[in-house]
Each structure stands twice: as structure tokens, then as C-alpha cells.
Amino acid sequence: MKRFANFSRTVSATPVRWQSITDPSQLSGIFARAANEGHTVRTLGAGHSFTPLVQTSGVLLDLDGFHGIEEVDALTHEVTFRAGTRLWQIPSLLKPYNLALANMGDIDQQSIAGAIATSTHGTGLAFTGFSGTVTGLRITLADGTQMRTSPTENAETFQAARVSLGALGVITHVRMRCVPDYTLHTAERVEGIDEISKNFIDLSKATDHLEFFWFSGTRKALVKANTRLPAGSSLDAPGKVSRWINDELLSNGALQAICSLGAFRPQLVPGLNRLATAMLSDREYTDQWNRVFTSPRRVRFTEMEYALPLENFDVAFTELRAYLEKARVPVVFPIEVRTAAADDTWLGTASGRESVYLAVHRYVRDVVPEYFPEVERILRRNGGRPHWGKEHSLGASQLSTLYPRFADFQAVRSTVDPQGLFLNEHLRHLLVEEV
């Protein structure tokens, strides 16, 4: 039987059936058969989540065959995508309409439905995550009903479905609010970690898109500031050789080498982090929005990320640095810090509050069992909410205290899927009960 493995190869499954969908009309029959056989149904996006969201011994659905644009509203800039559309496909799909996504993270392999289901986000205090831009959804429920949802049509289901982890049904169409096409000027600077961490929140308020990467145990960080420019602005993009050196050789080839060496000889990690920092350099260029936001990610890692209230950043980052300086965790991957605007989604990580995201990573061969749990304790006591697609240890009882509308979500879920057709063990732990 065909086997599933996620990007990091830390989650795998062998479903009883793996079914590719090219038309939503196929779903009702699949659901009925699965229910009759006592199987659950999970939907695969791109496999870029680090948690077992789609792990199943039942039926696994693949929507890659159902992609593209179905409708564009020229007045509102709302675009209806088929749910299997990958983020990397969207720029070329929107180009004929002179539109763009308002924001994007640094990975573009996810499906659009998977990205909204897990509250995926980019960076910038004027911009929400993907789910905050959703204005309508079509979802096929457990009984085969194809339901249209929006703020005015089946509104409760719409609010729950914008970040739903696939627990309500199978989303087949996503209507999102897009923006006029634009370009980005990026300035990457190597700065002292004391300076950027002290000024990060203020700088974030004055910069369209700001983030930084810091190798623990070093005194420098790479700061990336993106400024939005009108479409048609003069481009000054890196050449193929320059892009290959920075994105492939340095960001992937060299990172792979030092991660492999660090996993084999953990005592070398402090020196490897200093070497990685020494390889960082300043650069500026202007390019298409998607080419600036995204970078290839070929080194396999796993990740934990928490969203904190903006005002808690200074304390949380100070505590994180103190822990890392004391523990000297042998991890090469840098820590990433970003921000996002507040949104009104029920289970979005930035729901109701401007948020700063702290993400820690580890190479898949690193043996550091204490690293994520210790960092999680720091981020939790500073009001953090875990990214739904990244590693964390929380269950329903803890999550319910972080989201004011958590009980409302549970009520909608139990109404539209009373038999739990779309739940696996992990989702029961997150959304229903501790197991």
C-alpha cells in the first residue's frame, strides 16, 4: 500500500486507501464508503506540517488534481481558488488579473486549503495570516452536503472553517481577498542581536515586512526588511549565479553540511554556528513579490513555533536567550522571529491580538530531546499559542484557555461531523478530549 511521509519524515502513515480527487462530486461516495467500513477520512495538503494532522490508517484524500482559479471579482479583488492549488502556482495564476497575495511565508509548497487550515502566515504587522484574508469557503460535509459559507451564509461554519485543521469536512474552494500586484525591495543586513532584539517591535511597526534569523550562541543576526513597491517598479533581481550561491549553496548546501556535521559531532556546534554567522552578508535587491518572500528549503528539519502577544516579546526573547546561553543546546538551525496583524478567526494563532512569532528548528538527525520542551515552557508562560502545523505538546484542555471561541468551534464541529469521520487520534487530542 502507498505510504505517506511528511516533509521532515517525522510523521508517516499507511492509509487503507489513498484517493486522488479531481471533482468535489467524488467526495460524497468516498465518505459514505468510509463510514460504512468504519474508516476515518483525512485530507492531504503538501505534507509540510510537522504534526500528525493527516496521519491515518483510514482514507487519505489528495486534492492535487483539483487546482486553479474558478472566479475573480474585479471590483473586490476576491479570488476563488480550488483547494488543491499550491502556493507556488498562485503568482502565475494571478498575473493575468494584475493581482497578488497580500503576504506569504518563506515556503510556497503548501496547498491553499492546508495553509488556511493551519493558520499559516508571513510577516508584517499590517497583514494577517492567510486565513484572515478568507471571505468564503465551500466545504463538503460528512453527509455529502456541499455547503457554501461566508460571513453572511452559514456564518458559524464559516468562522469555524477558516482555521479548522480539516476537522469539519473537506474544503473544496477558498475565496480570498487579494491585492493589486506589487514588487518588493528587500534589504538583508547583518546586525548585532542585542540591537535588533531591543528594537524589533518598533521597527516592525515602521516596516512592511520584517524578520530576523539568529544562530544561538552568536552575537549577530540576519535581518530581512521588505518594502512594498508598485507593480512595474524597476527590478534589480539577483542574477542566476548570485541566486544560486545564496539560495542553494549557502542556504541549503552549506547548511546541510554544517547540520550533518553538528549532528555527528555535537561538540562542534558552537563553532559551526559562528561559521554560519560569518557566512552571512548584506545584500539588497528588488524583485517580484513571491520571489522575495520565498526561499527553497531542502535541508530537512522539524520546527516549533509559538505566537505571543506583541508586548511579551522582550521578556520572552530575553528568557529564551538566557536558556540557550546556559544550556548550550547543540543545534545549528537559526531561530526565526516574525510578526502578524490581529485577525478575527476563531482558532487563528493571531486571533484577537497583534502577534510576534518565535520559531525554533532542529535538523532531523539532531538528538536534543530537551530543546523543544524547554523552549515551549518559556513561550507558554509568556502567553504563547502554538502553530497548529508545528510541534507542540498541548491538548484540548490547555488550548481551550488560549482561544475565547474554542467552545464555539467544538460545538460547530460536533454538529457538522457528529460521528468524527474527519478526526484522527491527534485531532481528538487537540479538539475533543485528552487521550
N, C-alpha and C positions, 0 to 999 in steps of 0.2 A: 504494500500500500504506500501511496505517496506520503512523504513526511514533511512537516512544516518545521522550520527553524527561523528564529528572528535574526535581525542584523548582527547582533553580538554573539549569536549561537549559545546564549544562556537560557533560552526558552525553546522547547521543542514539543511536538505533538504528532501523533499518527491518527488522523481522523478516520472514521469508518467510511466516509465519503468526502471527496473534495470536488465541489461542483462550481464550474465557471458560469457566470451569468452574463447574458448579452441583452436581456429584456426583462423588466420587472414582472412581466406576466408569468415568468417561470417560478416565481417565489412561492405562490400560494400552494402549488402542488408539492414543492420541496418541504414546506413547513408541515403540511398535512402528513406526508410520509414520515418525516422525522418524529412527529408527535405520536403517530401510531406505533412506531418502533421503539419509542422511549428514548430517543436521542435528543440532545440539545443542538442548537444551531449558533455558530459564531461566524462573523464576517471578517475576512482578512483585508487589511489595507495594504501597507507595504512591508509590514513586519519590522517597523522601526521603533516599536515600543519595547522597553526593557522589562516590562512586567507581563505576566501571563494572561493578557486580556483576551487573546484568541485561542489559548490552549484548550483543546477539546479532543475527546475520543469519539465525538459525535460527528455532525456535519459541518464542514468548513466551506464557506462561500467565498468565491473570488470574483470581484466586480471589475477586474481589469478590462474585460471586454465591453464594459458599459461606460464609455467615456466621451468627452466632448461637451460642446455648448448646445443647449436647446433653445435658449431665448435671451435676448438682450434688450433692455429698456433704455432707449437712447436718452430719455429725459432724466431718469433717476440713476442711471449707471448701474442698475441692478442686473446681474447676470446669473442665469440658471445653468449650473453645471451638472452633468451626470456624475453620480457619486464615485465612480471608479477613476475619474480624471486625476492624474498625478500632478503635483505642484509644478514639476518641471515642464509639463505640457502647457500650462496656463499662459505664460507670456506670449507664445506664438498664437494661441487661440484668441487672445485679447487684442493682439496687434492690429488686425483689420478694423477694429472698432475704436482704436486710439484710447484704449483703456488699460488699466494695470491693477494689480492687487495693492491695497493700501500699505501693506507691510509684508515681510516674510522673514522666517528664521534663516539659519545658515545651512539647513538641509532641505532639499527640494524633492526628495524621493517619495514622500508620503502621498497617499490619496487624499483628495479634498475632504471626503467624509471622515477618514481617520484623523485628519488634522483637527477638524472641529470637535470630534467626539472626545478627544483627549485634552482640549483646551491649549492646543499648540499656539505659540506666539513668537513674535520677533522682539525688537527692542524699540523704545521710544515712548515717552510719556504722553504724546498726543495720539497714540494709536493703540487700539485694543488688540487682543489676540484674534485669530480667525473667527472664532465663534461669536465674538462681539459684533462682527460685520454681517452676520447671517440675518436675512429678512424673511426667509421662508424655507420650508423643508417639505419634501414628500417622503413618507415613510410607509413601508409595508408591515403591518402588524401581524401578530401570531395567528390570527384567524383569517389571514389573507386579505384583509381590508387595506386598500391603498388610500392613505389619509393625507390630505393637504393640510399643512399647518402654517400659521403666521401669527403675528401679534393680534390679529382680529379673527382668525379662523382656527378653531381647535387650539386656542391660545395656551391652555395649560400644557398640552402635549408639546407644543412648540417650545415653550420655555424650558421644559424638561429635556427635550431632544437636542437642544443646541450644544450641550455637553452631556452626553448620555452613555459613553463607553460602549455603545451598541447594545445596551440593556433593554431598550424599549421595542426594538424591531430593526428592520434593515432600512436605512436611509438610502433612497434611490436618487434623489435630486436635492441639490443645495443651491438656494438663491442667495447671493452675496452682494453687498454694496461695494462696487469697485470705484476707482477714481480715474480722472484723466491721466493719460500716460505721462511719465516723467523720467528723468535721469537722476543719477546720484553722483555727487562728488565725495570721494572718501579720502580721509586723511588718517593714516596709521602712524602713531607716534609711540616711541619707547619712553616711558615716564617712570619716575620713582613711585613705588607702591604707596608710600606714605602720602604723597601729594595727591594721587588720583583717588585713593580711597577717602581722603578727607573732603575732596571737592566733588565727588562723583554725583551726588544728588543735585547739587546746584548746577553742575554742568549739564546734567540730563535735562533739566528744565529749560536750558538755553540751546540745546542741540536737538536736531530732528531725531537722530538715531545714534545712541552712544552705548558702547560696551567695552569691557576690558577683560584681558586674559592674564592670569598671574601664575607663574610656576612657584609653588610653595618653597620657602627657604631662600628665596632670592629677593633682591631689593628693587627689581624692575618689573614693569607690566607693559603689555602691548595694548594701547588704547586706540579704538577704532571709532571715528566720528564721521557719520554720513550726513550730508546736506542735500536736500531735495532741490532739483532744478527743473525748469520746464522742459517738456519734450522738445527735441530739436536743438537743445543746447549742444555746443561743440564738445565732441567726445575726445578724450585723451586716454584711451584704454591701454592697458599693458599689452605689449606685443606677445606673440605666441611663446617666444623663448622666455621672456620675463614671467609670464603667467605660469609656464611650466616649472620654472625654478621655484617660484613662491608657493604655488598651489600643489604641485606634485612632489618635487624634490624635497623642499623644506618642510611643508606642512604634512606630507604623507610619507615620503621615502625616509627622510631623516628622523621623523617622529617614530616611524615603525622601528628603525634601527635602535634608537635610544630606549624605546619602550621594551623591546625584546631584550636588550642588554640589561636594563633595570630589573626586569622580571627574573633574569638568570642570575644576576649579581645585585641584590637589593642594596648592598652597602655602597654601591656606586651611584645611587640615585641622587644624593646631594650634588655631586659633581656633574651629573648628567643634566640636572635642572639648571645649573649655572651655564652649562654649554648651550642648552636650548635657549636660554635668555640671551646669551651672547650672539646667537644666530638671528635674533630679531633685529629689524631695521625699519627706519622711517620710509614711507612711500605715500604718494598721492596720485590719484587718477580719477577720471570721470568716465562713467560707462552706463549702459542700460541698467535699470533698477535691479533686475533679477541677477545680473552678473556681479553686481556689487554685494548684494545681500548674501548670496550663497557661495559655498566653497565645497569642493569634493571632500568626502570623508571616507577614506579607505582603510584606516587603521581601526581595527575592531576594539570597541570599548563598551563599557556599561556606565550608567550615569544615574545620579540622584540630583534632583533639583527641587528647591522649595521657593515659594512666593511669599515674601514678607511685606508687611506694611512699610511704606516708604520711610517712615520716621524711625523704624527699628534698624535700619541698615548699619549705622555707625556702631552700635553696640554689638550687633550680630557679627559683623566682619572683624571687629576687634577680638571678640571671643574666638572666632574661627582661626585667626592668625595666631593667637596665643596657644591654642590647642596644637596647631601644626608645628609651631616652633618647639613645643615641649615634646610632642610625640614623635616628631621626625618620621612621619609615615612615608615609606618608600614607594611613592607614586610619582610618575613623571608627568602625567597629563595635567594641563593647567586648570585652574579654577576660572569659571566664566561668570561675569556679572552683567545683568541686563535690567531693563525696566519695562513696564507696560502701563497703559491707562486703565482706569477702572472700567468695568462693564457691568451689565445688569443680568448676566446669565446666572442661573441658579447654582451650578456647580463649577463655574469658571474659576481658575485659581486667582484671578484678579477681580472677582465679583465684589462690587461694593467698595473697592479701595484701590488707589494707586499702589502699584506693587514693584518691588525690586526682587529680582530672581538671582539666587546664588546656586550655581551648579558645580558639583564635583564629579569627576570622572576617574575611572581606573582602566588600565589596559586589561584585556580579558584574561591574561595569564598572571596578573599580579595576585599575590596571596596576601591580602590585607583585610582579614575578617572584621577588624575593629573600626576600620576607616569610616564607612558609611554610617554605622550605628552611632558613633561618637559625633559625627557632623550632624546627623539627624537630631540628636538631643539638643544641640546648640540652636539649630534653626527652629525646632518646635517650641522651645521656651521663649523664642522671640516672635511668636505669632505666625509661624510658617504654615503654609498649606503645600502638600506635596503635588508635584506634577503627576497627573494620572498615568502617563505613559512611562514614567521613570521610577527607579527602585525606591521603595519606602516600606515601612512596616505597619502602617495604620490600617485599622478596620472600621467597621460601621460606627461603633460606639464613639470612637475618637473623632472620626470625620464629621459626625453629626454635630459636634460642638464648634466646628470651623465654618459651617455653612448654614446661615439662618433659614434657607429654604430646603434643607436636606430632607426633612419630613414630607414636604410637598412633593419632592422628587420621588420619594419612596411610594407615596400614595398614587402618583400617576403611573409609575412602573407596575405596581401590583394590579392596577386597573386594566392596563393595555396588555399585560402579559401575566395573568394570574397563575399560570402553570409553570412559569420560569423557563419557557422554551429558549430564551436567549441568555440564560445565566450559566456560567461555569462556576467552578469552585471558587476561583479568585473573585469573581463579581459578587457571589453570595457573601463572601467575607467583607467586601468593600461596602456593599449597598443594602444588604438584608440582615445578616446576622454574623456573629463571630463563629468561625468553625475551626 
